[in-house]
Amino acid sequence: MYYRRFARDFIFSVSSILLLAVVVLVSELLKPPVAKTITASEHKATIRSWEYVDGFPERIAVFQTVFWEPRDTNSMREMIETTDLVRGKRVLEIGTGSGLVSLCCLRAGATKVVATDVNPHAIENARYNADVLGVAERLEAKLVPTNEPNAYEVLGPDEKFDVILSNPPWENAKPRTIDEYALYDRDFQLLGSILHGARSRLNPGGRLLLAYGCRDAIKVLEALSTDAKLSTKRLDPRSLDALPDLFLPGMLVEVLPQTGKF
Ligand SMILES: C[S@@+](CC[C@H](N)C(=O)[O-])C[C@H]1O[C@@H](n2cnc3c(N)ncnc32)[C@H](O)[C@@H]1O
């Protein structure tokens, strides 16, 4: 009698434990995968995705809140990769996002790239990707304060570059969240500051190239360039007026002094 009760209690306990183990296992298996958290830096940021880009052999990490539309800069990256635009040069990228364009410059032989952004996750993101690609020692990523968004705010007073690149935000609106800084440039203040400061920030013969996937923003760029006594050259065979307001791949536009060269 005693043995039968013991056997019954034993079987009940073992089956309860097994049932519990199965429940725990199934609930663990059903949990969504946990995103990798970067803790090795002051701003904890999270990788949103890993991306492959045409013509770029390595995977690129894209952090939460950071802009990702590589087709905006297809022609800019093609020029970087297939010409001597940045080889042996000092480059400034304004608004680096994931760092994709800066990484292309570093892989194409730029001696130094200074990359800026207002989004702290973008700064982390660019540094992280540069680390993974082994080019971090030539990248200086600098956070721009949102209350001082001038394009050259975070540079040293005499710092100059051979090439300035940007795929700036394209819409005139006030950003309300940090990710909206990728889209909105209130009163085109950032764009205006890029143009007005270019002469003092470029070395003789330097080049300023902007990429946009927005027709109206290119027209604003052209008008603001005229105001700043600069001219523009679309490095793209497509007719801007035949394109929809938002289009991909983006168009590369070179900004030059009206006299010809910086
Ligand atoms: C359209 S996204 C381009 C990102 C990246 N260059 C790319 O092509 O993937 C524009 C970037 O500019 C940044 N940005 C906006 N205002 C800025 C400012 N005043 N100074 C520096 N970066 C700024 C945004 O946070 C965003 O990362």
The ligand as an SDF file (V2000), in Angstrom:
LIG
                    3D

 27 29  0  0  0  0  0  0  0  0999 V2000
   19.0400   61.7320  -45.4320 C   0  0  0  0  0  0  0  0  0  0  0  0
   19.9930   61.2280  -44.0490 S   0  0  0  0  0  0  0  0  0  0  0  0
   21.4730   60.6380  -44.8430 C   0  0  0  0  0  0  0  0  0  0  0  0
   22.2820   59.6880  -44.0020 C   0  0  0  0  0  0  0  0  0  0  0  0
   23.4960   59.0630  -44.6950 C   0  0  0  0  0  0  0  0  0  0  0  0
   24.4210   60.0550  -45.1900 N   0  0  0  0  0  0  0  0  0  0  0  0
   23.0460   58.2000  -45.8330 C   0  0  0  0  0  0  0  0  0  0  0  0
   23.1600   58.6060  -46.9920 O   0  0  0  0  0  0  0  0  0  0  0  0
   22.5630   57.0910  -45.5670 O   0  0  0  0  0  0  0  0  0  0  0  0
   20.4830   62.8030  -43.3710 C   0  0  0  0  0  0  0  0  0  0  0  0
   21.3270   62.7070  -42.1100 C   0  0  0  0  0  0  0  0  0  0  0  0
   21.6550   64.0310  -41.6840 O   0  0  0  0  0  0  0  0  0  0  0  0
   21.5810   64.0900  -40.2710 C   0  0  0  0  0  0  0  0  0  0  0  0
   21.4430   65.4940  -39.8930 N   0  0  0  0  0  0  0  0  0  0  0  0
   20.3210   66.2580  -39.8530 C   0  0  0  0  0  0  0  0  0  0  0  0
   20.6130   67.5160  -39.4630 N   0  0  0  0  0  0  0  0  0  0  0  0
   21.9630   67.5470  -39.2650 C   0  0  0  0  0  0  0  0  0  0  0  0
   22.8890   68.5730  -38.8660 C   0  0  0  0  0  0  0  0  0  0  0  0
   22.4870   69.8050  -38.6040 N   0  0  0  0  0  0  0  0  0  0  0  0
   24.1960   68.2510  -38.7820 N   0  0  0  0  0  0  0  0  0  0  0  0
   24.6270   67.0050  -39.0670 C   0  0  0  0  0  0  0  0  0  0  0  0
   23.8060   65.9980  -39.4330 N   0  0  0  0  0  0  0  0  0  0  0  0
   22.4900   66.2810  -39.5410 C   0  0  0  0  0  0  0  0  0  0  0  0
   20.4190   63.1820  -39.9290 C   0  0  0  0  0  0  0  0  0  0  0  0
   20.4270   62.7720  -38.5800 O   0  0  0  0  0  0  0  0  0  0  0  0
   20.6340   62.0400  -40.9280 C   0  0  0  0  0  0  0  0  0  0  0  0
   21.4700   61.0530  -40.3970 O   0  0  0  0  0  0  0  0  0  0  0  0
  1  2  1  0
  2  3  1  0
  2 10  1  0
  3  4  1  0
  4  5  1  0
  5  6  1  0
  5  7  1  0
  7  8  2  0
  7  9  1  0
 10 11  1  0
 11 12  1  0
 11 26  1  0
 12 13  1  0
 13 14  1  0
 13 24  1  0
 14 15  1  0
 14 23  1  0
 15 16  2  0
 16 17  1  0
 17 18  1  0
 17 23  2  0
 18 19  1  0
 18 20  2  0
 20 21  1  0
 21 22  2  0
 22 23  1  0
 24 25  1  0
 24 26  1  0
 26 27  1  0
M  CHG  2   2   1   9  -1
M  END
$$$$
